[in-house]
Amino acid sequence: MDCVDIIEYSTFQKLLADHHKDPMRDFDYQMETNHAFIYKLNTGQIVLFPSFPSADPPKCLVFRDQGCFDAYVSEDRFPIENYDKQLEDHDTNRLKNIGSNISYYQGYLNNRYKFNFIELNRETIQSYYLKVSKDEPGYPLTVIALGALMGEQLRIELNGKWVIKKNYGPYNPYYSPLVRSDDKVFPVYDKLYSMIESKAKDSSGFFDRRFFGSIPLKVFEDAGVRLIEL
């Protein structure tokens, strides 16, 4: 679709001023997904302004008409990348089907670090971890791949299942893979990222459930958050 323009913030301000609209007060509504502000102009155009804070003025989207806007909403993806990306904002297509991509991620790490591991166990994960935790140029894909393998090992040990939590950035969704076991949910990437940030020397703490910090499933249910089972 070529019925949308991406404009700078200064152009957005002028566009709204030309239509006698105040950016802070005269929006028509906020989207339920990404909480972006929506403005309907008397020309039939629809303007989207992201609500997420940013260091630099964010870009805005101008849709030719309501039909154009509705088409992008139904696809649940706008033609612009999220700014201030989260870890899971990268490689979204594979992450939202993470259970089917474990072999891909292991192959990726084998190729990068010249390993030839076939089995997945705590020992091989330790070897991957020692490489990934020091491989700053490889971020974020190396961390994403390692998280998939560590999460898969945890899932196997717990006889659990992968679930996906759908989140929204300034414009588009991204997907957080979690491991669920009975009534507990384990935030795989949050744990791995904190380990790397704290310079943990090995991967064993990931599997120590005394310190993992699982989240009761009821927390998600009470918040109305649906976890998608894979």
Secondary structure, 3 states (H helix, E strand, C coil): CCCEEEECHHHHHHHHHHCCCCCCCCCCEECCCCCCEEEECCCCCEEEECCCCCCCCCCEEEECCHHHHHHHHHHCCCCCCCCCCCHHHCCHHHHCCHHHCHHHHHHHHHHHHCCCCCCCCHHHHHHHHHHHCCCHHHCCHHHHHHHHHHHHHHHHHHCCEEEEEEEECCCCEEEEEEEEECCEEECHHHHHHHHHHCCCCCCHHHHCCCCCCCEEHHHHHHCCCCEEEC
